[in-house]
């Protein structure tokens, strides 16, 4: 017996249904695989972020350790400048003692006047 048009439609619909079922199964597998890959990427990214944060913390600690040495260097430079200024003033006083005395006396007199007028 030859198949009828209705039999052919049933056969074709059955085949289409089995292809749709297979496609749905493959889509589910693909989604599971994508989720697994995304999870792995997240774990890898998390590890990389932790590594970078740890490296940043170590660099910050090293910078803090160097800050003490840098501040000592700056303090030494300031002290040297202060000594140079005092030496320069002492030399000026030795070269011109009378002028230095006059400037010191005038400065003291001005400070005394300012102090009295403030009361």
Phi, psi and omega in degrees: 000139181273141181294146179270172180298323179294319178297319179296320179296315179299317180296314180294320178294323177296317178295319178297319179298318180291326176293320178296319178297317178295319179297318179296320178296317179294322178296318177299317177297319179296318179296317178298318179296319179295318179296320179295316179295320179296319178298319178295318178297321178296317179296318179295316179298319179298317179296321180292320178298315178300318180297315180295320178296320178295317178297320178297319179296318179297319179295321178296319179296318178297321179295319178296322178296323180284338181298322178298316179294320180294320179293324176296319178298316180295320179295319177298319179296319178295319179296320178297319178295320178297317178297319178297320179295318178295318178298320179295319178294319179296321179294319179296320179294320178294323181286323184225073185294321183291316179297320179296319178297318180297316179295318180295318179297314180296320179296316178298318180296318179295318179295318179297317179298315180297322180292321180287325182285341179285344184280000000 
